[in-house]
Amino acid sequence: MRDRPLRIALIAGEASGDVLGASLIQAIAVRRPDAEFFGIGGPKMIAAGLTSAYEQEKLAVRGAIEVLKHLPEILAIRRGIIAQLMDWKPDVLIGIDAPDFNLPIERRLKCAGIPTVHYVSPTVWAWRRGRAKKIIAAVNQLLCLFPFEPACYKGEAIDPVFVGHPLADEINPEIDRAQQRAALNLPGGAPLITLMPGSRRSELDYHAPIFIDTANRIAKELPEAQFLVPLATPATREHFQAALDQYGDPALRIRILFGHAREALSASDLALVCSGTATLEAALVRCPMVVTYKFSASSAWIYKRMRYLPWVGLPNILLGRLLVPELLQDDATPEKLSAELINLWRSPARRAEMVREFGIIHQKLRQDSASRAAEAVLSCIRR
């Protein structure tokens, strides 16, 4: 007989992991109402029942050089959470994405006899394939969001589980764009473009001026164009507003939203999206897009030599071909980005092709992922 509640530890280092963690907590709680949840997470996981030992925002740093600047604080947090988890003695630890932060923690707890699960296969199919051995040494189970990922571990001493992607379960395949516009009090005929410059303040440092100048240029060519910028935290909203005050044309029709990224994308004709999970969300709501990303020259040099795939946008990776335009690093200029978006607006056939292919992606990823992930986690505890 168990003399205490089931203890589930979860660690998510960024906003996309917060979404995954919240869905997983809810699915586990349905199956095990006695479960307690502790670790590191954001507002969604906390609302779902997690007690977070640290602010998730402190881990949300992107780029090799940028991480080095914050390394002492990040390492202190890792030491602190390991000590707290060893004292709490969870029945399982679930590291959600953020492999560089989570895998050493998972390995430490696994060595202490605590089952460990890593939720979201690190992108060994894209770069740093040597991590596969480290992952297997650190975890008892690996949960994959994409159908091609388990094959990357063929022949290894682990049997990864494809669980599907929770965004594909949450998002209705039937999008009524006119209804979404009405809900946001937006006109029906004007070009509507969502700008998604990133969820981290470090990303906004690079992207906000570029995205704003891109909007300025589009507005000169398409005077009726309007822009939405969904930002999830007060810090990122303030950061973008400061850049808008500095770089934005006073006549620019731009509106910053408090979150509501999905609603903005569902209402929009086009999107300019910072590479990452946001590219998948845009695809799932059938929003044609251009993908971009920019960070420091030194970080770009490192990543360029570690990459294996020719694409960074998830829609292109899932399709195995270049469907969505990608303008990265030196090509991520307002001139090129605005030209690509204007050309896409003026090509209904290209936009229709994207919408069709995005539907195929949605069907493949819609797997009731939270339920599958919860069952895999509970099976790991039982083993």
Secondary structure, DSSP 8 states (H G I E B T S, - for coil): --SS--EEEEEE-SHHHHHHHHHHHHHHHHH-TT-EEEEEE-HHHHHHTEEEEEEGGGG---SHHHHHHTHHHHHHHHHHHHHHHHHH--SEEEEES-HHHHHHHHHHHHHTT--EEEES---TTTB-TTHHHHHHHH-SEEEESSTTSGGGGTTSS---EE---HHHHHS-S---HHHHHHHTT--SSS-EEEEE--SSHHHHHHHHHHHHHHHHHHHHHSTT-EEEEEE-SHHHHHHHHHHHHHHS-TT--EEEEES-HHHHHHH-SEEEEESSHHHHHHHHTT--EEEEE---HHHHHHHHTTB-SS--SHHHHHHTS--S-EEEGGG--HHHHHHHHHHHHT-HHHHHHHHHHHHHHHHHH-S-HHHHHHHHHHHHHH-
